[in-house]
Every structure is written in structure tokens, then in C-alpha cells.
Amino acid sequence: MPCMAPLLNVDGRTYPLEACILDKDGTLLGFDHWLEVMRMRAELLAGALSLSRSQLDTLLRFVGLDGGGRSGEVRITVLPRSEAEEAVAEYVHSWTGTTMTRVREKVRAVFARVDELFPFERYVRATPGAEEFLHEARQLGVKTAVVTHDGRAAAERHLQALSWLELVDVVIGVEDMKALKPAPDGVLKACELLRTAPGRSLMAGDTPADVGAGLVAGCRPVIGLLTGLGESTELSAAHHVVDDLTALSFSESSR
């Protein structure tokens, strides 16, 4: 009996596929939850560092919120986890009268505590077609990895909020990479753990860094998605730029 090889279909092209490597925020998940996550981080940090009300309000504005609601800004929310922690620590250090090392420890502890406490199930939203894409890949035996600049444990918590963790074989977090995207480290690590070649692996993401990482790693195809931060012109180096994951589909072919 011939073996059925999964194929990815996009823009009238087909690609033999063994694995899908995907960014998380802006690719599989929207950014709906991040401002509220940053609100909780700021409020817990204010308590941990004994900040005044005015200092808390200033911190809320810095992370993209004002004292009363959304400001429409997403500065800290889109940074890699380690950079977000460092930016917040540097911002509040002058208010604390303690060492930068101690402030960093407090910030990391607060970020980790929010990972545990935040009701992600209430706020996390899938991008169009993401859940269907993951289910279809699983049904056809295509392996799946998520490569994110968030921490691994936090990323797993976000995926589990949508009951997706069982649909993903590997999660590569910021602590698993020697260098951040657009360096290929995280993508190559995912391929290693999935035991697949980059040339038979899809890489999809919403930023130029995602696209660059996939191209340098040798993934084919590399897909730029317009569901997050990147504009079509910024993602034009990708093999394909599409609105969302509904533009991708699978089929089977004998070989």
C-alpha cells in the first residue's frame, strides 16, 4: 500500500511537509490578553516594591495602560520575555532605593506569579483558522512546534488555556535559544527535537524576525501572516504572505 505523504497547500503551490513550526503571539494567538497581563504585573510589582499610587499610574502608562483603561499602546507587551522584564526593572529601579539585582529578582518573580494567577482562559483568543490548522496537522500526522520569545512555561500555559497543548509536540521558549529570532536557533532546535529536516518544515509567523529565522534555518515554505505585528511589505521576504492560517490547507498524496 502506498504511503500517504501530507502536503501543504498555499497560493496554488504544494509542499511536502513533515512538520509545522509556528510563532505564538500574533500567529496562533491574538494580543487581546497582553494588556491585561501587563496590568496585573504592574499592580503586583507595585505591591512587591511598595510603589506609590502615582508611581503605579506612571508604570501602567509605561507598559501600555493608563490608570483607567487601555491606552492603545503595546510597547512592552510585544517584547521578548527577557527584554520586557529588563525594561520594567530599569524603569522602576530609581524609585526603589535598592540594587538593580534585587529589582530584577522582584520583576522576574512577579512575572512568574502572573503566569500562575492570570485567567488566560478568559482572555486568550485564537487567530482565524489557528485551531482548525492545528487539528488538521495532528490528524494527518504532521508534527508541530511552537517557537516563541515568551518563556516556555508561560507559553504552555497560554496554549493550555485553549486546550491546545496536546496538539503541539514541542514548545521552544526564550530560555531554549542561544540567540533570539531572526537567528535560526529556536527553529533549528525545534527541527532537532521533532526529528525532521528544515526543508520539509513550515515556518509561519507575523514578524520579520519570524520570517528571517525560518529562511536562515532553511524552512520551506516560510509563511508571513498578517494576523499580528508585521505589514505585508515587512514580511515580503517570505515565500508566501497570507491574511491568516485559513489560507493554508493540507492534503494527502501517495508517494
ROBABA-492213 format. One line per field, with one value per residue: residue number from 0; residue in one letter; z, y negated, x of N, C-alpha, C in turn. Coordinates in Angstrom, 2 decimals. Each point is the difference from the previous one (the first is absolute). Layout:
BEGIN
n	c(NUM|...)
res	c(A|...)
npz	c(Z|...)
npy	c(Y|...)
npx	c(X|...)
capz	c(Z|...)
capy	c(Y|...)
capx	c(X|...)
cpz	c(Z|...)
cpy	c(Y|...)
cpx	c(X|...)
END
This chain:
BEGIN
n	c(0|1|2|3|4|5|6|7|8|9|10|11|12|13|14|15|16|17|18|19|20|21|22|23|24|25|26|27|28|29|30|31|32|33|34|35|36|37|38|39|40|41|42|43|44|45|46|47|48|49|50|51|52|53|54|55|56|57|58|59|60|61|62|63|64|65|66|67|68|69|70|71|72|73|74|75|76|77|78|79|80|81|82|83|84|85|86|87|88|89|90|91|92|93|94|95|96|97|98|99|100|101|102|103|104|105|106|107|108|109|110|111|112|113|114|115|116|117|118|119|120|121|122|123|124|125|126|127|128|129|130|131|132|133|134|135|136|137|138|139|140|141|142|143|144|145|146|147|148|149|150|151|152|153|154|155|156|157|158|159|160|161|162|163|164|165|166|167|168|169|170|171|172|173|174|175|176|177|178|179|180|181|182|183|184|185|186|187|188|189|190|191|192|193|194|195|196|197|198|199|200|201|202|203|204|205|206|207|208|209|210|211|212|213|214|215|216|217|218|219|220|221|222|223|224|225|226|227|228|229|230|231|232|233|234|235|236|237|238|239|240|241|242|243|244|245|246|247|248|249|250|251|252|253|254)
res	c(M|P|C|M|A|P|L|L|N|V|D|G|R|T|Y|P|L|E|A|C|I|L|D|K|D|G|T|L|L|G|F|D|H|W|L|E|V|M|R|M|R|A|E|L|L|A|G|A|L|S|L|S|R|S|Q|L|D|T|L|L|R|F|V|G|L|D|G|G|G|R|S|G|E|V|R|I|T|V|L|P|R|S|E|A|E|E|A|V|A|E|Y|V|H|S|W|T|G|T|T|M|T|R|V|R|E|K|V|R|A|V|F|A|R|V|D|E|L|F|P|F|E|R|Y|V|R|A|T|P|G|A|E|E|F|L|H|E|A|R|Q|L|G|V|K|T|A|V|V|T|H|D|G|R|A|A|A|E|R|H|L|Q|A|L|S|W|L|E|L|V|D|V|V|I|G|V|E|D|M|K|A|L|K|P|A|P|D|G|V|L|K|A|C|E|L|L|R|T|A|P|G|R|S|L|M|A|G|D|T|P|A|D|V|G|A|G|L|V|A|G|C|R|P|V|I|G|L|L|T|G|L|G|E|S|T|E|L|S|A|A|H|H|V|V|D|D|L|T|A|L|S|F|S|E|S|S|R)
npz	c(0.00|-0.90|0.37|0.79|-0.80|1.17|-0.59|-0.03|-0.01|-0.81|-0.32|-0.06|1.02|-0.19|1.27|-0.23|1.00|0.88|0.02|0.97|-0.23|1.12|-0.25|1.17|0.64|-0.49|0.31|1.16|0.79|0.28|0.01|-0.05|0.41|-0.86|-0.36|0.10|-0.69|-0.81|0.00|-0.03|-0.96|-0.56|0.21|-0.37|-1.03|-0.15|0.24|-0.86|-0.70|0.54|-1.25|-0.20|0.24|0.15|0.72|0.60|0.07|0.40|0.83|0.33|-0.01|0.70|0.62|-0.28|1.27|0.14|0.92|-1.10|-0.91|-1.15|-0.31|-0.46|0.99|-0.71|0.69|1.30|-0.34|-0.95|1.09|-0.36|0.62|-0.32|-1.20|0.07|0.58|-0.88|-0.98|0.57|0.19|-1.18|-0.39|0.80|-0.44|-0.64|-0.01|-0.06|-0.25|-0.94|0.01|-1.16|0.61|1.11|-0.73|-0.66|1.18|0.48|-1.05|0.00|1.31|-0.22|-1.02|0.75|1.00|-0.87|-0.43|1.32|0.26|-1.12|-0.15|-0.53|0.62|0.75|-0.20|0.01|-1.20|-0.74|-0.83|-1.04|0.11|1.13|0.66|-1.08|-0.16|1.30|0.00|-1.13|0.48|1.17|-0.65|-0.69|1.29|-0.29|0.32|1.22|-0.22|1.19|-0.70|1.27|0.01|0.26|1.31|0.09|1.31|-0.20|-1.01|0.75|0.95|-0.90|-0.45|1.26|0.03|-1.18|0.96|-0.28|1.26|-0.05|-0.64|0.99|-0.83|-0.36|1.17|-0.82|1.22|0.49|1.07|-1.06|-0.23|-0.75|-1.06|0.15|-0.45|-1.17|1.04|-0.63|1.13|0.28|-1.27|-0.01|1.21|-0.49|-1.11|0.81|0.82|-1.11|-0.11|-0.46|-1.31|0.14|-1.00|0.97|0.42|0.33|-0.26|0.97|-0.30|0.92|0.21|-0.40|1.33|0.01|-0.96|0.58|1.15|-0.58|-0.62|1.04|0.68|-1.10|0.76|-0.39|-0.07|-0.18|0.97|-0.58|1.23|-0.50|0.96|-0.16|0.19|-0.85|-0.80|-1.07|-0.03|1.31|-0.48|-0.93|0.88|0.66|-0.07|1.05|-0.30|1.09|-0.12|-0.03|0.99|-0.25|-0.35|1.06|-0.77|0.41|-0.65|-0.48|-0.17|-0.85|0.54)
npy	c(1.19|-0.99|-0.63|-0.51|-0.90|-0.63|-0.79|-1.10|-0.57|-0.87|-0.94|1.14|-0.04|1.10|0.36|0.98|0.52|-0.12|-1.33|-0.56|-1.09|-0.38|-1.29|-0.64|-1.09|-0.29|1.27|0.63|-0.93|-0.65|-1.31|0.53|1.03|-0.52|-0.90|0.94|0.81|-1.01|-0.18|1.32|0.10|-1.12|0.44|1.23|-0.54|-0.81|1.10|0.75|-1.16|0.08|0.07|-1.29|-0.55|-1.13|0.71|0.61|-1.16|-0.47|1.03|-0.18|-1.29|0.28|0.86|-1.18|-0.34|-0.62|-0.85|-0.32|0.30|0.51|-0.12|1.22|-0.11|0.60|-0.91|0.16|0.00|-0.64|-0.36|0.63|1.12|0.42|-0.53|0.55|1.10|-0.04|-0.25|0.86|0.90|-0.34|0.11|1.03|0.34|-1.15|0.66|0.99|-0.65|0.95|1.11|-0.17|0.69|-0.70|-1.09|0.44|0.40|-1.19|-0.61|0.80|-0.18|-1.29|-0.05|0.77|-0.84|-0.98|0.68|0.09|-1.30|-0.45|-0.42|0.65|0.96|-1.08|-0.18|1.17|-0.51|0.96|-0.01|-0.61|1.13|-0.56|0.07|-0.35|-0.91|-0.25|0.02|-0.70|-0.78|-0.02|-0.18|-0.80|-0.11|-1.27|0.06|-0.49|-1.14|-0.56|-1.02|-0.38|-1.32|0.62|0.05|1.14|-0.14|-1.29|0.34|0.98|-0.93|-0.83|0.97|0.31|-1.34|0.40|0.76|-0.71|0.15|0.78|-1.16|-0.31|0.41|-1.22|-0.54|-0.92|-0.26|-1.23|0.77|0.50|-1.31|0.28|-0.21|-1.19|0.24|-0.29|0.16|1.02|-0.34|-0.76|-0.41|-0.10|-0.57|-0.68|-0.24|-0.30|-0.66|-0.57|0.03|-1.23|-0.04|-1.11|0.61|0.78|-1.23|-0.27|-1.26|-0.34|-1.30|-0.94|0.29|-1.04|-0.02|0.29|-0.86|-0.90|0.37|0.02|-1.14|-0.55|0.52|-0.53|-0.56|0.90|-0.82|-1.27|-0.11|-1.17|-0.20|-0.49|0.90|-0.56|-0.08|0.97|-0.97|0.04|-1.28|0.05|0.73|-0.89|0.18|0.19|1.32|-0.17|-1.01|0.40|-0.15|1.32|0.85|-0.68|-0.73|0.75|1.04|1.17|0.84|1.14|0.51|0.98|0.75)
npx	c(0.85|-0.27|1.09|-0.88|0.53|-0.08|-0.86|0.75|-1.19|0.63|-0.86|-0.67|0.82|0.73|0.12|0.88|-0.68|0.98|0.21|-0.70|0.70|-0.55|-0.02|-0.03|0.43|-1.20|0.27|0.12|0.52|-1.13|0.00|-1.23|0.72|0.89|-0.89|-0.92|0.80|0.31|-1.32|-0.24|0.91|-0.48|-1.24|0.37|0.64|-1.04|-0.72|0.69|-0.05|-1.22|-0.44|0.08|-1.18|0.67|0.88|-1.02|-0.64|1.18|0.13|-1.29|0.29|1.09|-0.79|-0.60|-0.13|-1.16|-0.25|-0.67|0.88|-0.39|1.26|-0.07|0.89|0.96|0.63|-0.17|-1.26|0.65|0.65|1.13|-0.33|1.21|-0.29|-1.20|0.50|1.00|-0.88|-0.84|0.97|0.48|-1.26|-0.20|1.20|-0.08|-1.15|0.86|1.12|-0.05|0.71|0.64|0.93|-0.26|0.03|1.05|0.46|-0.37|0.52|1.06|0.03|-0.22|0.83|0.79|-0.24|0.10|1.05|0.12|-0.13|0.53|-1.26|1.04|-0.68|-0.07|1.31|0.63|0.33|-0.53|1.03|-0.55|-0.66|0.45|-1.14|-0.65|0.94|0.02|-1.32|-0.01|0.98|-0.63|-1.14|0.82|0.30|-0.33|1.28|-0.19|0.64|0.05|0.47|0.20|-0.07|-1.13|-0.14|0.68|0.15|0.27|0.79|0.44|0.07|0.50|0.78|0.26|0.05|0.48|0.51|1.08|0.32|-1.07|-0.19|0.84|0.95|0.39|0.38|0.48|0.48|-0.05|-0.21|-0.65|0.12|1.06|-0.76|-0.58|-1.23|0.57|0.80|0.55|0.64|-1.05|0.03|1.31|-0.13|-1.03|0.68|1.00|-0.81|-0.45|1.33|0.06|0.09|0.72|0.61|-0.43|0.30|-1.23|0.33|-0.82|-0.06|-0.17|1.28|0.74|0.05|-1.30|-0.27|0.80|-0.52|-1.20|0.28|0.60|-1.02|-0.54|-0.95|-0.89|-1.05|0.35|-0.90|-0.25|-0.41|-1.13|0.19|1.18|1.31|0.31|0.44|-0.78|0.33|-0.24|-1.00|0.32|0.98|-1.16|-0.09|-0.80|-0.80|-0.66|-1.31|-0.20|-0.10|-1.12|1.06|0.28|0.25|-0.45|0.78|-0.44|1.21|-0.25|0.97)
capz	c(0.00|-0.04|1.20|-0.26|0.51|0.10|-0.80|0.38|-1.15|0.25|-1.21|-1.18|0.07|0.98|0.60|0.89|1.34|1.16|1.26|0.01|1.06|0.06|1.07|0.84|0.02|-1.30|-0.99|0.48|0.97|-0.13|1.07|0.85|1.43|0.52|0.80|1.34|0.66|0.46|1.12|1.21|0.33|0.58|1.31|0.95|0.19|0.87|1.37|0.40|0.16|0.78|-0.82|0.28|-1.00|-1.18|-0.68|-0.70|-1.17|-0.97|-0.50|-0.88|-1.28|-0.64|-0.57|-1.02|0.61|0.93|1.26|-0.10|-1.05|-1.09|-0.65|-1.41|-0.24|0.33|-0.05|0.70|-0.22|-1.17|0.16|0.56|1.46|0.74|-0.24|0.71|1.42|0.19|-0.22|1.17|1.13|-0.18|0.14|1.39|0.92|0.68|1.03|1.03|1.03|0.16|-1.10|-1.25|0.10|0.79|-0.79|-1.03|0.65|0.29|-1.27|-0.50|0.88|-0.28|-1.32|0.16|0.79|-0.89|-0.84|0.76|0.49|-0.99|-0.59|-1.45|-0.64|-0.23|-0.87|-1.18|-1.18|-1.14|-1.28|-0.93|-0.60|0.74|0.61|-1.06|-0.57|0.92|0.00|-1.27|0.02|0.89|-0.63|-1.11|0.50|-0.16|1.32|0.20|1.06|0.20|0.34|0.49|0.87|1.36|0.75|-0.40|0.89|-0.29|-1.30|0.20|0.70|-0.98|-0.89|0.75|0.19|-1.11|-0.12|-1.17|0.32|-0.55|-1.45|-0.27|0.42|0.61|0.24|0.19|0.60|-0.11|0.73|-0.77|-1.17|0.23|-0.54|-0.34|-1.40|-1.20|0.01|-0.23|1.07|0.50|-1.07|-0.16|1.18|-0.20|-1.00|0.64|0.92|-0.80|-0.87|-1.37|-0.69|-0.23|-1.36|-0.05|1.13|-0.12|1.06|-0.16|1.04|-0.34|0.04|-0.81|0.73|-0.24|-1.39|-0.13|0.66|-0.86|-1.22|0.32|0.39|-1.19|-0.05|-1.26|-0.24|1.08|-0.18|0.78|0.34|0.28|1.18|1.16|-0.03|-1.26|-1.22|-1.14|-0.54|0.94|-0.03|-1.41|-0.25|0.15|-1.25|-0.17|1.03|-0.03|1.03|1.23|-0.21|-0.85|-1.36|-0.10|0.15|-0.19|-0.79|0.00|-1.32|0.06|-0.50)
capy	c(-1.19|-1.19|-0.85|-1.30|-1.08|-1.24|-1.15|-1.29|-0.77|-1.43|-0.82|0.84|0.82|1.09|0.31|1.17|-0.57|0.89|-0.74|-1.42|-0.78|-1.21|-0.98|0.04|-1.22|-0.62|1.07|0.89|-0.73|-1.44|-0.77|-0.49|0.19|-0.49|-1.22|0.36|0.65|-1.04|-0.69|0.80|-0.04|-1.31|-0.14|0.86|-0.54|-1.17|0.50|0.62|-1.02|-1.09|-1.21|-0.88|0.03|-0.75|0.81|1.06|-0.58|-0.24|1.31|0.48|-0.68|0.51|1.34|-0.05|-0.24|-1.12|0.41|0.33|0.95|0.22|-1.21|0.30|0.22|1.36|-0.04|1.09|1.26|0.74|0.33|1.31|0.05|-0.48|-1.43|-0.67|-0.02|-0.94|-1.36|-0.39|-0.16|-1.24|-1.14|-0.24|0.10|-1.26|-0.25|1.04|-0.11|1.28|0.31|0.46|1.47|0.30|-0.39|1.04|1.19|-0.28|-0.03|1.38|0.72|-0.48|0.52|1.43|0.12|-0.32|1.19|0.95|-0.55|-0.68|0.87|0.00|0.61|-1.03|-1.07|0.43|0.23|0.56|-0.70|0.74|1.24|0.63|1.27|0.96|0.35|0.92|1.28|0.68|0.49|1.16|1.11|0.53|0.44|-1.03|-0.43|-1.44|-0.67|-1.44|-0.66|-1.29|-0.78|0.09|1.14|1.27|0.33|-0.94|0.36|1.20|-0.43|-0.67|1.02|0.83|-0.78|0.35|1.47|0.29|0.53|1.36|-0.09|-0.50|0.99|-0.64|-1.44|-0.60|-1.32|-0.89|0.57|1.12|-0.52|-0.72|-1.34|-0.20|-0.23|0.82|1.13|1.22|0.97|0.61|0.81|1.18|0.83|0.67|1.06|1.06|0.75|0.67|0.95|-0.30|-0.94|-1.30|-0.08|0.63|-0.61|-1.33|-1.00|-1.06|-1.01|-1.30|-1.07|0.23|0.89|1.37|0.32|0.14|1.24|1.12|0.01|0.37|1.42|0.82|0.53|-0.19|-1.44|-0.99|-0.72|-1.20|-0.13|-1.37|0.06|-0.56|-1.28|-0.30|-0.41|0.85|-0.41|0.44|1.46|0.37|0.99|1.34|0.64|-0.43|-0.86|0.26|-0.72|0.79|1.44|0.61|0.07|1.22|1.24|1.24|1.08|1.20|0.45|1.22|-0.17)
capx	c(-0.85|0.84|0.00|-0.60|0.84|-0.76|0.41|-0.56|-0.47|-0.07|0.14|0.11|1.22|-0.02|1.29|0.03|0.18|0.11|-0.16|-0.37|0.62|-0.83|0.09|-1.20|-0.81|-0.14|-0.03|-1.06|-0.81|-0.05|0.63|-1.08|0.25|1.27|-0.10|-0.49|1.13|0.92|-0.63|0.20|1.43|0.32|-0.63|0.70|1.35|-0.15|-0.08|1.28|1.03|-0.58|-0.10|-1.13|-1.06|0.43|1.00|-0.73|-0.63|1.06|0.40|-1.06|0.15|1.21|-0.23|-1.02|-1.31|-0.10|-0.60|-1.40|-0.34|0.94|0.48|0.24|1.41|0.42|1.46|0.66|-0.71|0.49|1.41|0.31|-0.19|1.17|0.14|-1.08|0.38|1.11|-0.49|-0.77|0.93|0.75|-0.90|-0.42|1.13|0.31|-1.02|-0.04|1.02|0.68|0.91|-0.61|-0.12|-1.19|-1.18|-0.17|-0.57|-1.41|-0.73|-0.12|-0.92|-1.35|-0.40|-0.30|-1.23|-1.12|-0.20|-0.81|-1.26|-0.84|-1.02|0.21|-1.16|-1.00|0.47|0.76|-0.81|0.72|-0.09|-0.87|0.49|1.11|-0.40|-0.25|1.30|0.68|-0.71|0.22|1.37|0.04|-0.71|0.79|1.30|1.02|0.47|-0.17|0.77|-0.16|1.27|-0.45|0.89|-0.52|0.54|-0.63|-1.11|-1.08|-0.57|-0.81|-1.22|-0.85|-0.54|-0.93|-1.22|-0.88|0.07|0.82|1.32|0.10|0.14|1.35|1.00|1.17|-0.04|1.32|-0.14|1.15|1.13|0.53|0.71|1.25|-0.23|-1.40|-0.33|0.05|0.93|-0.78|0.23|-1.23|-0.58|0.85|-0.22|-1.29|0.20|0.77|-0.87|-1.04|0.70|-0.38|0.88|-0.64|-0.52|-1.32|-0.71|-0.57|0.16|-0.99|0.02|-0.58|1.00|1.20|0.91|-0.48|0.31|1.45|0.44|-0.36|0.81|1.38|-0.01|-0.22|-1.37|-0.72|0.02|-0.08|-1.26|-0.25|-1.42|-0.42|-0.87|0.68|0.70|0.66|-0.69|0.36|1.30|1.03|0.06|0.07|1.06|-0.58|-0.44|-1.40|-0.59|-1.44|-0.76|-0.05|0.23|-1.03|0.53|0.79|-0.77|0.76|-0.57|0.83|0.43|0.80|1.37)
cpz	c(0.00|1.26|-0.37|0.66|0.09|-0.88|0.58|-1.28|0.39|-1.31|-1.27|-0.07|1.01|0.45|0.82|1.39|1.05|1.29|-0.26|1.20|-0.01|1.15|0.81|-0.12|-1.36|-1.12|0.34|0.91|-0.33|1.18|1.04|1.49|0.55|0.81|1.41|0.80|0.56|1.14|1.30|0.42|0.69|1.40|1.05|0.30|0.91|1.46|0.48|0.28|0.79|-0.78|0.41|-1.10|-1.26|-0.77|-0.75|-1.26|-1.11|-0.63|-0.95|-1.36|-0.76|-0.67|-0.99|0.52|0.76|1.25|-0.12|-1.07|-1.06|-0.62|-1.48|-0.32|0.46|0.02|0.63|-0.38|-1.16|0.10|0.40|1.52|0.75|-0.17|0.71|1.49|0.25|-0.16|1.21|1.19|-0.11|0.25|1.47|0.98|0.81|1.11|1.27|1.12|0.29|-1.24|-1.23|0.01|0.75|-0.76|-1.09|0.59|0.27|-1.28|-0.54|0.83|-0.27|-1.34|0.11|0.77|-0.86|-0.96|0.69|0.27|-1.09|-0.63|-1.53|-0.75|-0.36|-1.11|-1.30|-1.14|-1.12|-1.19|-0.95|-0.59|0.80|0.56|-1.06|-0.62|0.89|0.02|-1.30|-0.08|0.85|-0.65|-1.12|0.44|-0.24|1.38|0.10|1.16|0.06|0.46|0.33|0.83|1.41|0.72|-0.35|0.87|-0.25|-1.32|0.12|0.71|-0.98|-0.95|0.71|0.25|-1.10|-0.23|-1.22|0.33|-0.57|-1.52|-0.42|0.56|0.79|0.19|0.29|0.53|-0.08|0.69|-0.75|-1.20|0.42|-0.50|-0.45|-1.52|-0.36|-0.08|-0.09|1.15|0.45|-1.03|-0.18|1.19|-0.12|-1.00|0.60|0.89|-0.73|-0.92|-1.45|-0.59|-0.18|-1.38|-0.20|1.15|-0.38|1.17|-0.28|1.17|-0.51|-0.01|-0.95|0.68|-0.20|-1.41|-0.17|0.62|-0.86|-1.24|0.28|0.38|-1.20|-0.09|-1.36|0.12|1.30|-0.31|0.90|0.19|0.40|1.17|1.22|-0.28|-1.38|-1.10|-1.16|-0.57|0.88|-0.07|-1.40|-0.33|0.11|-1.36|-0.33|1.16|-0.13|1.16|1.33|-0.35|-0.78|-1.45|-0.23|0.18|-0.26|-0.95|0.11|-1.42|0.17|-0.56|-0.14)
cpy	c(-1.24|-0.82|-1.38|-1.09|-1.28|-1.09|-1.25|-0.75|-1.47|-0.74|0.84|0.84|1.10|0.29|1.28|-0.45|1.09|-0.73|-1.43|-0.65|-1.37|-0.90|0.09|-1.27|-0.69|1.02|0.99|-0.74|-1.48|-0.67|-0.47|0.02|-0.81|-1.28|0.30|0.76|-1.05|-0.82|0.76|-0.01|-1.31|-0.13|0.88|-0.53|-1.24|0.43|0.56|-1.03|-1.21|-1.32|-0.81|0.12|-0.73|0.76|1.16|-0.53|-0.26|1.32|0.57|-0.67|0.52|1.35|0.02|-0.22|-1.30|0.48|0.46|1.02|0.07|-1.33|0.21|0.24|1.40|0.09|1.23|1.35|0.81|0.34|1.47|-0.05|-0.62|-1.50|-0.79|-0.10|-1.04|-1.45|-0.50|-0.23|-1.30|-1.21|-0.31|-0.08|-1.28|-0.32|0.83|-0.17|1.31|0.30|0.46|1.52|0.39|-0.35|1.03|1.25|-0.18|0.04|1.41|0.79|-0.42|0.52|1.47|0.21|-0.29|1.16|1.01|-0.52|-0.50|0.97|0.01|0.58|-1.03|-0.97|0.47|0.31|0.54|-0.95|0.83|1.23|0.74|1.36|1.07|0.49|1.02|1.37|0.78|0.56|1.26|1.22|0.65|0.44|-0.98|-0.50|-1.52|-0.49|-1.46|-0.56|-1.45|-0.69|-0.12|1.15|1.27|0.33|-0.92|0.35|1.23|-0.33|-0.66|1.01|0.85|-0.74|0.28|1.51|0.43|0.74|1.40|-0.01|-0.42|0.99|-0.62|-1.48|-0.47|-1.41|-0.78|0.59|1.15|-0.44|-0.67|-1.43|-0.08|-0.09|-1.45|1.02|1.30|0.99|0.71|0.91|1.29|0.95|0.76|1.14|1.19|0.86|0.74|1.07|-0.16|-1.00|-1.34|-0.11|0.70|-0.50|-1.39|-0.86|-1.11|-0.96|-1.34|-1.14|0.29|0.93|1.46|0.44|0.22|1.27|1.21|0.10|0.44|1.47|0.91|0.61|-0.29|0.66|-0.80|-0.88|-1.22|-0.18|-1.43|-0.06|-0.67|-1.35|-0.41|-0.46|0.85|-0.36|0.48|1.51|0.53|0.99|1.43|0.57|-0.37|-0.91|0.13|-0.71|0.73|1.47|0.69|0.13|1.26|1.20|1.18|0.92|1.18|0.39|1.27|-0.28|1.34)
cpx	c(0.89|-0.12|-0.53|0.83|-0.83|0.60|-0.65|-0.36|-0.12|0.25|0.18|1.25|-0.20|1.42|-0.12|0.41|0.07|-0.31|-0.43|0.65|-0.66|0.40|-1.30|-0.83|0.00|-0.08|-1.11|-0.98|-0.01|0.68|-1.02|0.36|1.15|-0.10|-0.51|1.06|0.96|-0.60|0.24|1.46|0.35|-0.57|0.68|1.40|-0.05|-0.10|1.32|1.07|-0.48|-0.02|-1.23|-1.05|0.43|1.07|-0.65|-0.65|1.03|0.47|-1.04|0.07|1.20|-0.25|-1.16|-1.40|0.03|-0.72|-1.43|-0.34|1.06|0.41|0.22|1.46|0.39|1.53|0.65|-0.62|0.57|1.48|0.17|-0.03|1.18|0.19|-1.09|0.33|1.08|-0.48|-0.79|0.93|0.78|-0.90|-0.30|1.18|0.21|-1.00|0.21|1.01|0.70|0.81|-0.77|-0.18|-1.26|-1.28|-0.26|-0.63|-1.48|-0.84|-0.20|-1.01|-1.44|-0.49|-0.37|-1.30|-1.22|-0.26|-0.92|-1.41|-0.94|-1.00|0.08|-1.20|-1.06|0.41|0.66|-0.96|0.88|-0.10|-0.87|0.69|1.05|-0.40|-0.24|1.31|0.72|-0.67|0.26|1.42|0.11|-0.64|0.82|1.39|1.12|0.39|-0.01|0.86|-0.40|1.34|-0.32|1.06|-0.56|0.71|-0.76|-1.22|-1.19|-0.68|-0.89|-1.31|-0.98|-0.64|-1.04|-1.32|-1.01|-0.05|0.79|1.29|0.19|0.13|1.41|1.01|1.14|-0.29|1.42|-0.21|1.30|1.23|0.66|0.83|1.30|-0.11|-1.46|-0.19|0.31|1.13|-0.81|0.00|-1.27|-0.65|0.79|-0.15|-1.32|0.13|0.76|-0.89|-1.12|0.58|-0.46|0.98|-0.71|-0.64|-1.33|-0.88|-0.49|0.45|-0.98|0.06|-0.47|1.00|1.16|1.00|-0.40|0.39|1.50|0.52|-0.31|0.85|1.43|0.10|-0.18|-1.39|-0.63|-1.37|0.10|-1.20|-0.04|-1.49|-0.34|-0.98|0.62|0.63|0.50|-0.94|0.49|1.36|1.14|0.23|0.28|1.10|-0.51|-0.38|-1.45|-0.37|-1.52|-0.67|0.03|0.13|-1.12|0.48|0.84|-0.90|0.91|-0.73|0.96|0.34|0.81|1.38|0.67)
END
